[in-house]
Amino acid sequence: MNKMPVRIYSLSTCVHCAALKKMLQRHDIPFEFTDIDLMAKDERRQFLQEIAPYNPQKTFPIIIINNKAIVGFRREMIERELGIS
């Protein structure tokens, strides 16, 4: 089982974000998440400015696994990084 820290930045209305969370739950992978659209306006603006160099399109989800960022629900890449299938 994966013991790497997993962090998700998502949108509360994003179907891909929901699918990612469900996949992790199915595999009993603990994770923390933040729904960016539910942040306070100033906090959300600052977050989006910080990620702009790494994710210029500001697409979601963003999953951080052991300090490595994967943008989008790229199932195979995420499973490989987590060591699941």
N, C-alpha and C positions, 0 to 999 in steps of 0.2 A: 504494500500500500504506500502511496505517495506521502511523504512527510515534508515536502517542500512548501513554503508559504505560498498561498494562492490568494491573489487580490483581483477583484473585478471592478472596473468602472463601466457603468452601464446607463441605460435610459429606462425609466419605469415602463415605457410603452413599447419597447423594442422586442420584437419576436425573436431575433437572434440572441439577444441578451438572455431572454427567458429560457431559450433552448440550451444555452451554455450552462446556466445554473442548474437546469434539470439533469443535464448530462453529468455534471459533477456530483450532484446528489445521488444519482443512480450508482455511481462508483464510490460512494461514501468518501468523497474528497472534501474535506472542510475548506471553506473559503470565506473571505470577507468581501463585502461589496458596498459600493456607493452608487446610488442613482443620481447622476449628475444633474438631471432636470429637476430634482427635488432640493438641490442646494440653494442657499440664499444667492441672490443675483450677483453680488460682488464676489462671493466665493466661487461661483460657477464661472464668472468671467476670468478670474485669475487662473483657475484650473485649465480652462481652454487655452489661455495664452501660454501656459507652461507646456502643454502637450503639442502645441502647433508645430514646433520644429520636427517632432517625431511622427505626427499624425496630422498633416496639413488639411486633410478633408474632414477632420474631427468626426470620424466614424466610430461606431461602437458595435460590440463591446471591445474593451481593452482589457486583456487579461495579463496579469503579471505573475509569472511562475519563477520563483527563485531569482528575482531581479531581472528576468528576461521578459520583454513585452511582446505580445502577439496582438495585432489589431485585427478585429473581425472574428467571426465564429469559424475559424479554420480548424475544423474537427480533427483531421489527421495530424496536423502540426501540434495541436494541443494534446492529443492523446499520446503522441510520441514524447513530447516534453514531460508529460506526467507518468509515462511508463504504463499506460493502460491501453486497452483495445476494445 
